[in-house]
Amino acid sequence: MTSLVPIAPPGTAPGTAEPGSDPRAGLSGVRLDEVGAWLASAGQPPYRARQLADAFWRGHARVPADLRGLPAALQAAVGESFVLDTLIETELQLSDGGLTEKALHTLADGSLIESVLMHYPARAGHRERHTACISSQVGCAVGCPFCATGELGFGRDLSTAEIVDQVRWAARRLSSDGRRLTNVVFMGMGEPLLNLDRVLEAVSALADAARFGLGARHITVSTSGVVPGIRRLTALGPQFTLAVSLHAARDPLRDVLVPLNRRWPVAEVLAAARDHAASTGRRISYEYTMIGGVNDTAADAEALAVLLRGDLAHVNLIPMNPVAHTPWTASPMPVIEAFAARLRDAGVPVTIRRNRGQEIGAACGQLAAEHAGEPPVAAVARRRERLVTASAAAIRGERSVDPSPVRESGEEA
């Protein structure tokens, strides 16, 4: 079996720690075969690998994982080489009568990331669901102007363990009253396909029956349109759901709303997504944030309908969450409903998503942005003016001349 994380020299743990963080590897990010190789190098019998894995992954609902049943020498070796939880501290806020739980996690190097645990009670034809929305990066390089994470800029990629431990944290919250996690969505901070190796390792850990045990079809990975990443996923043939953050069907406007569009425009993104759907047989979810007077017109609805008509696709219309320093607001609900009706008339499946947790800043990046402090007033004014000017030009059909904020791997700055 080929390992994505090199096996460490004898006496050291596999995995790579981030600069400035705890030098030990996060145990949740290490594969079972790697644990076995590490144990052998540390002079432990091979069967201890299964004992350790069983104790750790059965204990994913506890803090820390309960290794007390293992021999003292093994516990000591694990403690010297591995971190059982990479989330050092968590600040929690609740809203919607407890149905939305927003967590701000502090990592070993002081970085802040966010996750959201959302509860959906059972109703006619639908079982009870508990969904964790998790982050893949500290900050984000894409810079979508309606997203609070975009204001933070890019910090670093998360390690596999830092991704998985957000899910373990959610599972622990649920286990306290006998509930269990049903779904995971990679829609938190960061662009998952720009940290694809670690995201794939995390999905593998979450879907592995011997580890977390969440089925791949209960996992959704979102992208703002990193075409090489979508192509790579298609070649691998995963069974999780791919979601594309589209937000506009016309290039001039998407250049402004999703700056990545300047490198990979709508046609390229859609071509890659269609090939993915054809190869995997899984429909593509298209996320569309509804911004009042910007991307919610009849012309926008018609352009989206023409784009997706006949595709294996589903559109989620999402009212924009209030984001500080942005001149826009959410589309009124009657406008969203009319937009949805136009898509349905064209045969495009569509769902209107209701915002959760607005009073606690549950939108991506809002809590972390609050901790980062307020930017200078003059900078905020310039940003708002630039967005108003750019969106007005885009609505007239004028394309942006700015370069993409994201470079492909290996490209010089």
N, C-alpha and C positions, 0 to 999 in steps of 0.2 A: 504494500500500500504506500503510495507516495504521500509524503508529509508536506503540508503547506508551511509548517513552522519547523525549521531545522532542529534535529535532536541535539541537545546541548552536550558538551563534553561530560565525562563521568564525574559524578558528584555535584553537578549543577542542574538546575531545572530547565526544561524547554521553555520557549517563549521569549518574547522581547519586551522589556519594560520601556515606557516612554521616558525621555530625558527629564530629569528632575523628579521622577516619581519613585515609588518603592521599587528597589531593584529586583524584587521577587516577581515571578510570573503569576498572573491571575489563574487560579486553578480551573475556573469555568471555561477558559479559553484554550485549554490543552486537550488534545485528543487522547482517547483511551490507549491507543497504541504507543503514543508518546509517553504517557504515564508509565506504561509497562517498561519501556526502554529506560526511563529515568530510574525506576525502582531497581532494575537489574544492575545499572551502573552504580547504584548506591548500596549494592549488596543485599537487597531485599528479595525474598522468593517471588517468582512470577505471579503466584496466585494472590499476592497482596494487591496487585493492580485492580482486580475485580472487587476485592474488599473495599479498597479506597474509593473506587468509582461508585460502588453501591452506597457507601456511607455518605459520600458527598452529594450525589444526585438525588438520593432519597431525602437528604437533608436540605434540598434547595428551598424548602418552605420555612427553614429556621435560620436564625442569625446567631452565631455563624453556623455553618453546616456542622452536624454533630458527629465528630470523629472519635468520641470517647470510647467506643467499643473496639477500637483498633489498638494494637500493641503500642506501648509508650514510646518505643524507639521509632516506630513509623510515624506517630504523631509529631515527634520532635523533628524528624527529617522533613516532613511536609511543612511544618511551621517555618523551618529555616529556608525553604526553597520556594514556597508558594504563598500567595495571598488568597484567603478564602472568599473575600469580598473586596472588590476594587472601589466601591462607593464608600467613601470615608464618612460622609455626613449627608443627611437629607433633610431639607426643609419642605414641609407638606402643607398644602392649602386645599380646602374642600369647598365645593359649591354644588348647585343643583340638588340640594337636599342630600348630599353625599354621593350623588351619582357620578361626579367628576372629581378626581383627585390629581392635583398638579404637584409634581415633585421636582425640586431643584437639588441636584446631586453635586456634591463636591468630590473631586477626584484627588489622587495622591499629590499631584503637582499643583493643586489649588484651582484647576480649571473647573468651570461650572457647565453642567449639561442639564437638560430637562427631559422628563418623561411624563406622560399622562395616563392614568388608569381610568377607563370609562366603563360604567356599568349600564347594561341594557336589560331591564326586567323582561320576563317572559310575557308574551302577548299572543293573540290568536295567530296560529301558524308559525310562530317563531319561538325558539327556545331562549332561555336566559343566556346572555353573553357578557363576558368581561374581557375588554380589549386593552392591551397596553400599546401606547404609541411611544416609540423610542427613538433616540438620537444615534447618529452614526459618526458625527464629527463634533468638535468644539467649534461653534460658529459655522459659517458657511461662506464659500467663495462666490456663489452664484449671484447674490445681491438682488434678489427680487424685492422691489421697493415697497410692496405691501406686506412684507414679512419682517417681523422684528429681528429674527436671526440675521437677516441680511445687513442690518445696521451694525452688528457686532464684528463683521468681517470673519476671516478664517483664522482659527487657532491651530488646530492639529487634527489628525485622524484619531479616532478612538481605537483602542486595541480590541481584539475579539472579546476578551473577558469584560472590558468596560461596557461593551454592547450587551452581552449576555446577562451581566449582573443587573442591568435595568429590568430585565424580564424576571429574574429571580426575585428582585425587590417587589415587583408587582404580585408575584405568586405568594410571597410571604404575607403581604397585606391581605390577600384573599383567604389564605389558609386559616387566619385567625378565627373566622366564623364558618369554616367548612366549605367555602367556595373555591373554585379553581379557574385558572386563566384559560380562556377559549381561543383568543386571537391575538396576534401581534402584527403591528403595522410599523414599517420604517418610514415614518412621516414626521419625525421630530427634527431636531437641529441637524443641519448638514445635508449634503447630496450623497446618498448611499452609493451611487455608481462611481463616485470619485474616491471611494474607499472600498472598492468592490471585493478585494481579497478578504479583508476582515469581515465584511458583511456576509460573504458566502460561508466563511468559517463559522460565524455566529448562527446562520440559518442551519448549517449542518448540525451544530450542537443542539439547537432548539428542536430540530425535527428527529434527531436520533432517539430511537426507543430506549436505548441503553443509557441515555443522558436525560435531557429534559422531557422528551417524549411528546412534543407538540407536532401534529401532522403538518407537513409542508403546505397543504392546501388551506391551512388556517393562518398562513403568513403572507403579508403583502409587502412588497418592496416598491418604493416610489422613486421616481426620477423626474427631474426637470427637463430631461431630454438629452442625456449623454449618449449619443448614438453608438460610439464604439462599445460602451458598456452594455447597451441593449443587444448589440450583435453578439457580444461574448456570451451573454445569458442565453440567447437563442441557441448557440452552439452547444452549450452545456445541457440545455433542455430541462430546467428546473420546473417543478410543479407548483411553486408558489405563484401568487397573483402579481402581475406587473401593473403598476399604476403610473400613469404619465401626467405630470402637472402641466396642463396645456394652457389654460387661462386666456387664450386668444387663438382664433383660427386664422388670423391674417398676420403676415410677417411684420409689417410696420408696427402694429400694436404689441405683438409678442416681443419684439426687440426691446421695448420699454419695460414690459411687465416681467419678462423672463430673459435677462440679458444674455443667457447662454444661447438664445435663438440666433444671435449674430454669428455664431460658429456653426450651429446645426439648426437650420431653419425648419419651419413646420413640415415641409414636404419630406425632408430627410428623416425627421422624427417619426412621422406617420408611416413612412416606408419601412423603417426598422420595426416599429410596433406591429404592423400588419404581418411582416415576416415572422415575428415572434408568435403571434396568435396562430398563424397557419402551421407553424412547426410544433407548437405545444398543444394546440387545441384549446387553449385557455383564453378567455376573452380579456381584453385590455380595459382597465378602468381609467377613464380620463377625468382628472380633477379640474374644475373650472371655478375659480374664485370670482364671485359676482361683485363688481365695483361700479357704484352708481355713476351713470353718465359716461363711463369709460369703455367697458366691454360688454354692456348689457342691452345693446340696441337690437332692433329687428334685423338690421344688416349683419350684426355679429351672430345672431341665432341662425340666420340663413347660411352664413359662411361655415359655421360649425356643422350644420345639417348636411350641407353639400360635402364637406370633408369626410364625415363619418358614415354617411348613408351606405348601408349594405355591409359595413364592417362588423367583425366580432368584437363588439365594444359596448361599454356602458358609461354614461356620463354622470358624474356627481356634481351638482351645482351647490356651491358653498358660499353663503353670504360672507363678505369680507369681515374679519375680526377688526375691531378698532385698534389701530397701531399708531403710537405717538409719532409725530414728526412727518406724517404722510397726509397729503391734502385730500385724500379720498375717503369716502364712507361706503358702507354696504348698499347694494341695490335694495330698493323697497321690495317687500315680499310680493305685491301684485306684479311687479316687473319681472321678478324671478319666475313666478308662476306662468306668466305669458311666454317667457323665454323657453321654459320647459315644455309648454304646450306646442310651440313651433317645432321643437325637436321630436316630440312624440308624433306629430302629424307627418314628419318625414321618416318615421319608422326607426328613430334612434332611441333606444332605451335610456331613461333618465330618472334620477332620484334627486330630490332637494334635501340636502343635509341641513339639519338645525344646529346652530352653534351651541357649544357647551362651555360652561365655565368662564364666561366673559368677565365676571366680576373678580376673578382671581388671576386674570391674565393667562388663560389656558392656551391661547394661541402660541404657536411655536416661537420660542425665544424671548417672550415678554418678561418672564421673571429674571432671566439672566441679564436682559437689557436694563432692567431696573437696578440690579446690583452694579452694573457698569457705570451708572450715574448719567446725569443729563448732559448731552453735548452742548456746546456753546449756542446761544440763541441765534447768533448770526449764521452759524453753519446750518441750523435747522431751517431758517428762512431761505437760505440759498438752495437747500435741497428741495423744499416745497416748490419754490419758483421753477426750479429746473424740471421737476416732475410735471407740473402743470403745462409748461411749454412743450416738453417732449411728448406728453400724451395728446395734446392738441394737434401737434404736427403728425403724430401717428394716426390719429383719427382722420386726418386729411389724406392719409395714404403715403406720407413721407417716411422713408426708412432711416433708421439711425445710422450715423457714420462712425459711432464709437466702436472700438474693438471689443471683442468678447472678454469678459473679466476672467475667464477660465481657460487655461492652456492644456493641451493634451500632454500626456506623460512623455517626458524627455524633451519637450520643447523649451528652448531657452526663454528666459524672461526678457 
